[in-house]
Amino acid sequence: MTKIKICGLFRKEDVAAVNAAKPDYAGFIVDFPISHRSVSLEAAKNLAANVDKSISSVGVFVDAPMDVVIEAAKGGIFDMIQLHGGEDEAYIRRVRRKGGKPVIKAFIVKDAEDIKRAAKSPADYVLLDKGRGEGVPFDWRLLSGLKMPYFLAGGIDAANVRMALTMGAPYAVDVSSGVETEKKKDPKKIEEIIRIIRDIPERGN
């Protein structure tokens, strides 16, 4: 079954919503002030501490100092680390080795070459996105035949998630703006998209 990540939680109400809906992952964007969803590391720690233990918490970092990311991973704040900037392979390997947590590396997809580049990443998982939180999908036809486990992000909502899963076979879908109303997480939208995804029969069934 396709996993579900609800990303960009920044209020205690957001944590309550995911605890009720039970996605597989809950994401916190750390110290990336361009995003209205950004929180400080300390705030992320407090929020993540209240996430239901059945849900894996993910710390999302964008070109952050490596030592900050490693300490966040070693400190047990998050279950996984997501790198959403221009971090190179050496950075990824060191965070995996020193932090001791699985790493998701995000890649901005414009064409097939970007997907080929992602396929070579040393990260535990890759995340394929159109940008950095703009809520716009890339051309999902590029996913055809892709075999590696990946998170699919960018403009996914209740209206198009079935199409996304038809055109690709992601390990997980990553949703943020698609479950917001007026830039705040909407519990009803979170519940709706999780229900839709979990009602879709697995391929081959």
RODO-2510 file (C-alpha; in nm, 4 decimals, decimal comma):
residues 205
     n   res          X          Y          Z
     1     m     0,0000     0,0000     0,0000
     2     t     0,1232     0,3484    -0,0845
     3     k     0,2558     0,5319     0,2213
     4     i     0,1413     0,8827     0,3074
     5     k     0,3434     1,1771     0,4353
     6     i     0,1749     1,4948     0,5536
     7     c     0,4415     1,7631     0,5489
     8     g     0,4769     2,1173     0,6738
     9     l     0,3200     2,0818     1,0174
    10     f     0,3808     2,3942     1,2209
    11     r     0,1049     2,4140     1,4827
    12     k    -0,0086     2,1867     1,7634
    13     e    -0,3429     2,1659     1,5825
    14     d    -0,1600     2,0143     1,2830
    15     v    -0,0111     1,7448     1,5043
    16     a    -0,3543     1,6696     1,6491
    17     a    -0,4928     1,6353     1,2967
    18     v    -0,2302     1,3845     1,1848
    19     n    -0,2583     1,1915     1,5103
    20     a    -0,6281     1,1486     1,4381
    21     a    -0,5851     1,0608     1,0692
    22     k    -0,2764     0,8359     1,1049
    23     p    -0,0613     0,8962     0,7957
    24     d     0,2684     0,7090     0,7872
    25     y     0,4920     1,0161     0,8108
    26     a     0,4659     1,3678     0,9532
    27     g     0,7084     1,6306     0,8247
    28     f     0,8454     1,9441     0,9900
    29     i     1,0288     2,2102     0,7872
    30     v     1,3153     2,3409     0,9978
    31     d     1,4577     2,6938     0,9712
    32     f     1,3575     2,7680     0,6124
    33     p     1,1944     3,1114     0,6544
    34     i     1,0909     3,1394     0,2895
    35     s     0,8151     2,8937     0,3796
    36     h     0,5235     2,9946     0,5985
    37     r     0,5410     2,6381     0,7361
    38     s     0,8939     2,6815     0,8715
    39     v     0,9567     2,6265     1,2415
    40     s     1,2658     2,6540     1,4581
    41     l     1,4460     2,3358     1,5528
    42     e     1,3258     2,3771     1,9096
    43     a     0,9643     2,4183     1,7964
    44     a     0,9983     2,1162     1,5689
    45     k     1,1319     1,9155     1,8626
    46     n     0,8322     2,0077     2,0764
    47     l     0,5844     1,9321     1,7997
    48     a     0,7468     1,6038     1,6967
    49     a     0,7474     1,4867     2,0580
    50     n     0,3679     1,4875     2,0463
    51     v     0,3306     1,2904     1,7223
    52     d     0,1676     0,9508     1,7697
    53     k     0,4353     0,6811     1,7947
    54     s     0,2807     0,4939     1,5012
    55     i     0,3735     0,7885     1,2757
    56     s     0,7351     0,8525     1,1739
    57     s     0,8451     1,2127     1,2215
    58     v     1,0609     1,3647     0,9470
    59     g     1,2841     1,6692     0,9861
    60     v     1,3064     1,8626     0,6593
    61     f     1,6229     2,0689     0,6109
    62     v     1,7219     2,2936     0,3184
    63     d     2,0974     2,3509     0,2826
    64     a     2,1352     2,3533     0,6597
    65     p     2,4767     2,3269     0,8269
    66     m     2,5663     1,9593     0,8309
    67     d     2,6442     1,9515     1,2014
    68     v     2,2973     2,0870     1,2827
    69     v     2,1311     1,8119     1,0815
    70     i     2,3510     1,5403     1,2297
    71     e     2,2851     1,6576     1,5847
    72     a     1,9101     1,6674     1,5171
    73     a     1,9263     1,3102     1,3902
    74     k     2,1457     1,1859     1,6763
    75     g     1,9324     1,3671     1,9302
    76     g     1,6299     1,1561     1,8525
    77     i     1,4107     1,4492     1,7536
    78     f     1,3149     1,2856     1,4250
    79     d     1,2819     0,9313     1,2928
    80     m     1,4034     1,0347     0,9474
    81     i     1,5869     1,3259     0,7875
    82     q     1,4822     1,4882     0,4591
    83     l     1,7295     1,7025     0,2646
    84     h     1,5524     1,9395     0,0291
    85     g     1,8306     2,1649    -0,0940
    86     g     2,1461     2,1277    -0,2996
    87     e     2,3152     1,8819    -0,0631
    88     d     2,5736     1,6713    -0,2476
    89     e     2,6489     1,3000    -0,2158
    90     a     2,9221     1,3524     0,0425
    91     y     2,6793     1,5490     0,2617
    92     i     2,4144     1,2759     0,2284
    93     r     2,6567     0,9964     0,3133
    94     r     2,7921     1,1786     0,6165
    95     v     2,4445     1,2573     0,7530
    96     r     2,3432     0,8921     0,7092
    97     r     2,6584     0,7655     0,8765
    98     k     2,6867     1,0152     1,1599
    99     g     2,3169     1,0768     1,2212
   100     g     2,2100     0,7144     1,2232
   101     k     1,8707     0,7857     1,0696
   102     p     1,7308     0,7081     0,7225
   103     v     1,7705     0,9964     0,4768
   104     i     1,5287     1,1161     0,2098
   105     k     1,6904     1,3339    -0,0586
   106     a     1,4645     1,5609    -0,2621
   107     f     1,5256     1,6257    -0,6311
   108     i     1,3620     1,8949    -0,8398
   109     v     1,2329     1,7304    -1,1570
   110     k     1,2240     1,9184    -1,4860
   111     d     1,3036     1,6359    -1,7263
   112     a     1,4026     1,2691    -1,7483
   113     e     1,7664     1,3513    -1,6733
   114     d     1,6699     1,4739    -1,3276
   115     i     1,5070     1,1398    -1,2510
   116     k     1,8172     0,9544    -1,3721
   117     r     2,0247     1,1713    -1,1402
   118     a     1,7940     1,0940    -0,8498
   119     a     1,8240     0,7217    -0,9172
   120     k     2,1983     0,7414    -0,8403
   121     s     2,1568     0,9049    -0,5003
   122     p     2,3124     0,7357    -0,1947
   123     a     2,0089     0,8367     0,0129
   124     d     1,7750     0,5726     0,1544
   125     y     1,4872     0,7266    -0,0407
   126     v     1,4519     1,0011    -0,2981
   127     l     1,1702     1,2517    -0,3182
   128     l     1,0663     1,3853    -0,6572
   129     d     0,9205     1,7355    -0,6597
   130     k     0,8610     2,0294    -0,8907
   131     g     1,0157     2,2798    -0,6517
   132     r     1,0476     2,3590    -0,2822
   133     g     0,6979     2,3802    -0,1488
   134     e     0,5256     2,5722    -0,4267
   135     g     0,2519     2,3106    -0,4571
   136     v     0,2849     2,2508    -0,8317
   137     p     0,3167     1,9040    -0,9936
   138     f     0,5794     1,8150    -1,2514
   139     d     0,5025     1,6065    -1,5588
   140     w     0,4071     1,2731    -1,4045
   141     r     0,4519     1,0989    -1,7394
   142     l     0,8224     1,1039    -1,6542
   143     l     0,7508     0,8436    -1,3846
   144     s     0,6699     0,5725    -1,6372
   145     g     0,8799     0,2623    -1,5746
   146     l     1,0549     0,4038    -1,2682
   147     k     1,1409     0,1117    -1,0371
   148     m     1,3179     0,2662    -0,7376
   149     p     1,1269     0,3511    -0,4172
   150     y     1,0446     0,7213    -0,4162
   151     f     0,8294     0,9820    -0,2466
   152     l     0,6167     1,1795    -0,4916
   153     a     0,5526     1,5453    -0,4039
   154     g     0,4305     1,8653    -0,5630
   155     g     0,0711     1,9775    -0,5916
   156     i    -0,0891     1,6510    -0,4837
   157     d    -0,4423     1,6798    -0,3491
   158     a    -0,7645     1,4815    -0,3276
   159     a    -0,8585     1,5748    -0,6839
   160     n    -0,5452     1,4421    -0,8548
   161     v    -0,3944     1,1792    -0,6250
   162     r    -0,5618     0,8922    -0,8111
   163     m    -0,4049     1,0150    -1,1353
   164     a    -0,0665     1,0459    -0,9641
   165     l    -0,0844     0,6842    -0,8508
   166     t    -0,1992     0,5705    -1,1941
   167     m     0,0888     0,7419    -1,3755
   168     g     0,3527     0,6302    -1,1269
   169     a     0,4040     0,3771    -0,8503
   170     p     0,5518     0,5789    -0,5637
   171     y     0,6522     0,4250    -0,2350
   172     a     0,4845     0,7251    -0,0723
   173     v     0,3025     1,0452    -0,1588
   174     d     0,4047     1,3669     0,0143
   175     v     0,1239     1,6171     0,0639
   176     s     0,1328     1,9671     0,2075
   177     s    -0,0496     2,2508     0,0294
   178     g    -0,3071     1,9996    -0,0963
   179     v    -0,4399     1,9548     0,2565
   180     e    -0,4429     2,3220     0,3520
   181     t    -0,7116     2,5855     0,3696
   182     e    -0,5889     2,9439     0,3892
   183     k    -0,2311     2,8197     0,4461
   184     k    -0,3249     2,6061     0,7459
   185     k    -0,3597     2,2302     0,7633
   186     d    -0,7241     2,1273     0,7264
   187     p    -0,8137     1,8130     0,9248
   188     k    -1,0975     1,7254     0,6873
   189     k    -0,8680     1,7448     0,3835
   190     i    -0,6082     1,5316     0,5597
   191     e    -0,8685     1,2678     0,6404
   192     e    -1,0065     1,2786     0,2861
   193     i    -0,6797     1,2252     0,1003
   194     i    -0,5711     0,9483     0,3359
   195     r    -0,9033     0,7723     0,2826
   196     i    -0,8718     0,8040    -0,0953
   197     i    -0,5173     0,6671    -0,1029
   198     r    -0,5955     0,3754     0,1249
   199     d    -0,9069     0,2874    -0,0750
   200     i    -0,7098     0,2559    -0,3994
   201     p    -0,6430    -0,1146    -0,4711
   202     e    -0,2791    -0,2108    -0,4853
   203     r    -0,1477    -0,2736    -0,8327
   204     g    -0,1757    -0,6353    -0,9353
   205     n    -0,4723    -0,6999    -0,7043
***
